[in-house]
Amino acid sequence: MAETVELPSRLAILPFRNKVLLPGAVIRIRCTSTRSVKLVEQELWQREDKGLIGVLPVRVTEAAAAAAVGTLVSPGSGSDNGERIVKTSADVFGDSQNQGSKSQEEPIRWYNRGVAARALNLSRGVEKPSGKVTYVVVLEGLCRFSVQEISERGTYFVARISRLDMTKPELELAEQDPDVILLSRQFKATAMELISVLEQKQKIAGRTKVLLDTVPVHRLADIFVASFEIGFEEQLSMLDSVDLKVRLSKATELVDRHLQSIRVAEKITQKVEGQLSKSQKEFLLRQQMRAIKEELGDNDDDEDDIAALERKMQSAGMPPNIWKHAQRELRRLKKMQPQQPGYSGSRVYLELLADLPWEKVTEEHEIDLKAAKEQLDCDHYGLAKVKQRIIEYLAVRKLKPDARGPVLCFVGPPGVGKTSLASSIASALNRKFVRISLGGVKDEADIRGHRRTYIGSMPGRLIEGLKRVGVSNPVMLLDEIDKTGSDIRGDPASALLEVLDPEQNGTFNDHYLNVPFDLSKVIFIATANRSQPIPPPLLDRMEVIELPGYMPEEKLRIATKHLIPRVIDQHGLSPSFLQIPEDTVKLIIQRYTREAGVRSLERCLASLARAAAVKMAEQECIIQVGKNAHQPTTSLLDTRLVDSAEVEMEVIPMDSRHDETDAFTSTSTLIVDESILEKVLGPPRFDNGEAAERVSSPGVSVGLVWTSFGGEVQFIEATTMVGKGDLHLTGQLGDVIKESAQIALTWVRARAADLKLSPAAEINFLENRDIHIHFPAGAVPKDGPSAGITLVTSLVSLFSRRKVRADTAMTGEMTLRGLVLPVGGIKDKVLAAHRYGIKRVILPDRNMKDLVEVPSAVLADLEILFAKRMDDVLEFAFEGGCPWRQYAKL
Ligand code: ADP
């Protein structure tokens, strides 16, 4: 054992920088400095007995440097703590400890206590070209010594030493000491505790346990302490603990301290682990997943998405203040986990910010008025006045591109070309076109967006439209602006006011967007069916351009010039395959459509085109089958052969393959005549004899009403039966129209005698009778006062059992005293009467001025009769005039 080692009186000295080798410990040193290499070569390598060397700690500090004096200091003259100061080259050190070597002439302090060590292993590295050799020495510490004197031998130092550790007999004696026994027990217990803690943690302490039982306690103390990472000072004090009691208590203290530090570290780890919240765990797992994905090359990662989003935002050209806002939001998003509640909302919001056309515009060429006019003429037939107004509008824009002209509002029944005119304007201006439908919008949020605090919030339709169109200067069509309503959710019209106001729309604030957006570059055009429902302030911002609806001749021109070529093209046909002669178009207009616009007409033409397309496809199929008639395998042919001999005959001539193309062309051109029309569109829906048929019995009169589809002809039927004098009204009527019926009945009852409806004024001709008035087309709600005169006419007809003239329609409000008051929608009503084939129209006298709006061609076809009082109406409504007028004192 080490304690039996006989120490020589002189030892070659290997300095050990800022570290201590303790007895029992094993260390590995790389020697590169010339002094150390010489020492190893001469003392350990070449000597046969491979003697011992002394490992002596040296201290190199700045303080030491400051205090450095003289050269080698002889024993006894060292400082109290046993240090000697020697000024020598740093070259003395074993280089493995010589990290960060200072200047060559560096003052160092030798410690005057060291440990004698034996080399367990020695290996010599390859000699470098510079002549340098490196040795790796494994040393085992054996026994403490004190330095008596240091001298140089050649290039290295040797020291005269004396042994410090006790010899074996001395030790045996000391171990009898009760204090030592107590201390060693204490040390062993602490050491045991440390081992078991380490065992739990690392499961490697098995061998150490064996040490505890076999190695003497004074050596154990050194071995344990040597294995800890402790400071240089503490290592030195351990080296100084020559006395057994001191050494044991010191070692116990150090082991205990180490144990405590392990425990504290463990506690902290447990605590931290406990605090790892669910989301942190998720985060860790996600990180792992990301790593796995990366390994798999699966890169559609959120982070990539966010980077892409950021790039998109950068290129969106947002104004600086909005860019700042967007960046703030992006920073928030980056901190969030994708599963977090606000993540997707925030992301969708940022996507919107990035998608909006902050600075993107379509290049506007200088407006070519001639080209614009040609474009309008090419797209639309007629509408001369409207086109002229549009050209004026464009001319102003040409002269002053940033002019804040009025917002055009096209007002007219459906299908008269409002939308297509707006899109023609867009193409004349070379701008993109976007249509925003406002029909049925009751919520202000539809225009302005919902605040982002709401679940499912989204931007308003305007911002959505701009995102869709992708430029900030489109032509934006606010379609059906008269159909917005207001309720508890706010008033969309007031939001539209802001949109259409050039003073305000530069900073339009959408609640969802929450930052201002510049709408001033947008050209707004509105459409409406009627101008009355548009709130006056909104109407005030717009210039109304009326499109009254088309006459049959105009419809015919529109159909032949525009609709038929378009429909044929849309269905992949050619004019050589489908021909719709003018007469047929006229029939369609008369019998299948009764509208102000041309939408139904277009639909009917499309039906014809579809029928032609089916025919053409079938013929192509037959021709192909004909070519391969010897192998009748196609299902079409199979079924035809089975189903119909007629078709079989069709196939046979083709099989002969003569005149194949002739056969095709001869049957290919589909010329639509009346019979084809009926086959495709069904029996006629309207005919001009309808009025005569319906008015064929007393009690029915013909009124004119206004609906959102323009004017309409409305029949009113009245009948009477046994009852108690009640008035029944049916046909989805509003309050005003019910009141009109009541007024009409009162007026008729009051005039019963004058009208010769009852023999005398006192006699109630309604006694034991109920009256029922019905407005057919019961599914359509009706209201308004304009049916007043029609109601009276039907009641008079009922009670007098005289038929009303079938060619006469009427509209007008009546007072209780029989005065006829003017009503609205005259133009549409007159046009409707004309469409219906009515010849005479009774209007309130005071509506005469409204006739200027009616096209003169229509007026030329009609006899307009003006009535001031109810008796005028009755005069006009009955054949031969009102027969009772002579008696009446109305
Ligand atoms: P609105 O917006 O008034 O309801 P649209 O603009 O949608 O009607 O028009 C319906 C169809 O009728 C469109 O295909 C349009 O091209 C066509 N149309 C309407 N008026 C004319 C016209 N004067 N000339 C040519 N086509 C027309």
Residues whose N, C-alpha, C, O or C-beta is under 5 A from the ligand:
A	BS01	ADP	D379 H380 Y381 P413 P414 G415 V416 G417 K418 T419 S420 L421 I558 H562 V598
